[in-house]
Every structure is written in structure tokens, then in C-alpha cells.
Amino acid sequence: MALDGIEGLAPGAAAPDFALRNEHGETVRLSDYRGRKAVVLLFFPYAFTGVCTGELCALRDRLPDFVNDEVQLLAVSCDTPFALRVFADREGFGYPLLSDFWPHGATARAYGVFDEEKGCAVRGTFVIDSGGTVRWTVVNDLPDARDLDEYVTALKALTPA
């Protein structure tokens, strides 16, 4: 799905590594999970907004599907780590919120989901296998929430029956 030139990385692409600070100021790298876990990398526009809060709370409510021995959920926005800390504490998220604040949107740009006009990431999600390859992706415009059941289906496809 393309949104005004915003397409995101395609399945089969190598997932760009990154080093972003989480809501506690700790550095998290995609490569930290290489060879160990698949990653659901979820970009969201803004903390404290209606659709973003709804999506991230839905993930929190289904956390065992997205944070377990086989998979790690990482949520990324261009908000500061300080704003993400308050957001995470308020909502009780049990997964890292990563700040792509500076250089502003560099990771979102690397994944092809930064909206230059609005200055934020669009709703892009990437399922990345433990080898670092994008296996599934969806990109939605700012007002359009994503379907978590699609993530679960994509994750199941990574594991042989």
C-alpha cells in the first residue's frame, strides 16, 4: 500500500539496523535480537493521540502474542524519550517505546515511513525474522489503525508447522 509516495520497505529487504533510546534512556538496537528473536517493528505518529493510544493499548492487552521467547515488539515514534516515558507509564505498556527524535525521523526514513510534510512516521509495521529480513509489512495513513490479527498471522508464517 503506497501513501503519497510513502511505501515502506518491501518483504525480502534487509531490515536496516538502528540504535534508538527507549523510554528509560537505554539504547536498543535491532541487531540486539538478530539470531535470537523475530521483531515486530511498529512505527506510530504521536504519543497521547487517540488512534496511537488505541493501537498501543491493544498491543498491551495482547502482549503475549508480541513479546515472548520467539518475538519482540518495538514501537517507534519521533517523540522524545521523556514524552515516551510518561506515555508508557500512563498506559502501562510492557514493551519498549523507542525515540526516533534525533536525528529526527532517521530510522523512519530508513524504513520508508517518514512523512516529510507532517514531520512524523506514518503507521508502518514490519515483521522482521531473526535473520534480519523483512517478511511482512503494512503501511497505513495517520488516521487508519492497523489490524493486530494480521501481525499474528504474519508471525505464525515465520514458524514452520
Secondary structure, DSSP 8 states (H G I E B T S, - for coil): --BTTB----TTSB----EEEETTS-EEEGGGGTTT-EEEEEE-S-TT-HHHHHHHHHHHHTHHHHSSSSEEEEEEESS-HHHHHHHHHHHT--S-EEE-TTTTTHHHHHTT-EETTTTEE-EEEEEE-TTSBEEEEEEE-TT----HHHHHHHHHHHS--
